[in-house]
Amino acid sequence: MLFFLIQALLYRAGQLPSIIPPEQLQLVEAQFEAYWETPLFLNLLGAAERVFALALHVSLSVMVMRAFTHDNRRWLMAAIAWHTLGNAVAVVAITQVGALATEAIIAISAAISLAIIFRLKEEESLQEEKPTSPRAEFAPAPVKVTAEKLEDSQYSS
């Protein structure tokens, strides 16, 4: 969107027609006029959707992480189901209720996703830490470096 805005500003300044082939100039002009006639909030819907998608995808990542850190496949299945539901609702909503209502629905799913993130964070902090087995200490034996060993270690072609 930012790239198109820059192009539109260049077009308004008279810079862009010099690099567009003449046979495509009329089409490009029509696209720019449509862009400038569109209300700003409609042009920003794509950016808002990306922010909402970030919340959804972070929650999915947290759910998948929970599946592996707690050895519980239900979290993986829940993440897959939540992702499928989010995509399906967005696809159906855009064809049935339009862009603004769809973005409102996606915003609600983003809010639910944020709640999932914070709920799983709280659960993690409330859980007891499992006792861990003591780790074996690694203490390599000291190596005496001699000129001969140093010469042997060098790469020669």
Backbone hydrogen bonds, N-H to C=O, Kabsch-Sander energy under -0.5 kcal/mol:
donor,donor_aa,acceptor,acceptor_aa,energy
5,L,1,M,-2.4
6,I,2,L,-2.3
7,Q,3,F,-2.2
8,A,4,F,-2.8
9,L,5,L,-2.4
10,L,6,I,-2.2
11,Y,7,Q,-2.4
12,R,8,A,-2.5
13,A,9,L,-1.7
14,G,11,Y,-1.4
15,Q,10,L,-2.6
16,L,10,L,-0.8
18,S,15,Q,-0.9
19,I,16,L,-2.1
20,I,16,L,-0.7
24,Q,21,P,-1.7
25,L,21,P,-0.7
25,L,22,P,-0.6
28,V,24,Q,-2.3
29,E,25,L,-2.5
30,A,26,Q,-1.9
31,Q,27,L,-2.0
32,F,28,V,-2.4
33,E,29,E,-2.3
34,A,30,A,-2.0
35,Y,31,Q,-2.0
36,W,32,F,-2.4
37,E,33,E,-1.5
38,T,34,A,-1.0
38,T,35,Y,-0.6
42,L,39,P,-0.9
43,N,39,P,-1.3
44,L,40,L,-1.5
45,L,42,L,-0.8
48,A,44,L,-2.3
49,E,45,L,-2.7
50,R,46,G,-1.7
51,V,47,A,-1.7
52,F,48,A,-2.4
53,A,49,E,-2.5
54,L,50,R,-1.9
55,A,51,V,-1.6
56,L,52,F,-2.0
57,H,53,A,-2.8
58,V,54,L,-2.5
59,S,55,A,-2.1
60,L,56,L,-2.1
61,S,57,H,-2.2
62,V,58,V,-2.4
63,M,59,S,-2.3
64,V,60,L,-2.4
65,M,61,S,-2.6
66,R,62,V,-2.4
67,A,63,M,-1.8
68,F,64,V,-1.5
69,T,65,M,-3.0
70,H,66,R,-1.9
72,N,67,A,-1.9
75,W,72,N,-1.3
76,L,72,N,-0.6
77,M,73,R,-2.4
78,A,74,R,-2.4
79,A,75,W,-2.2
80,I,76,L,-2.3
81,A,77,M,-2.5
82,W,78,A,-2.8
83,H,79,A,-2.4
84,T,80,I,-2.4
85,L,81,A,-2.8
86,G,82,W,-2.4
87,N,83,H,-2.3
88,A,84,T,-2.7
89,V,85,L,-2.7
90,A,86,G,-1.8
91,V,87,N,-2.4
92,V,88,A,-2.6
93,A,89,V,-2.8
94,I,90,A,-2.2
95,T,91,V,-1.1
96,Q,92,V,-1.3
97,V,93,A,-3.2
98,G,93,A,-0.9
102,T,98,G,-1.8
103,E,99,A,-2.5
104,A,100,L,-1.9
105,I,101,A,-2.2
106,I,102,T,-2.7
107,A,103,E,-2.3
108,I,104,A,-1.9
109,S,105,I,-2.2
110,A,106,I,-2.1
111,A,107,A,-2.2
112,I,108,I,-2.3
113,S,109,S,-2.2
114,L,110,A,-2.4
115,A,111,A,-2.1
116,I,112,I,-2.2
117,I,113,S,-2.4
118,F,114,L,-2.5
119,R,115,A,-2.6
120,L,116,I,-2.6
121,K,117,I,-1.7
122,E,118,F,-2.2
123,E,119,R,-2.3
124,E,120,L,-1.9
125,S,121,K,-1.9
126,L,122,E,-1.5
127,Q,123,E,-1.2
139,A,137,E,-0.7
145,V,143,V,-0.7
146,T,144,K,-0.6
150,L,146,T,-2.3
151,E,147,A,-2.2
152,D,148,E,-2.2
153,S,149,K,-1.4
154,Q,150,L,-0.5
154,Q,151,E,-0.8
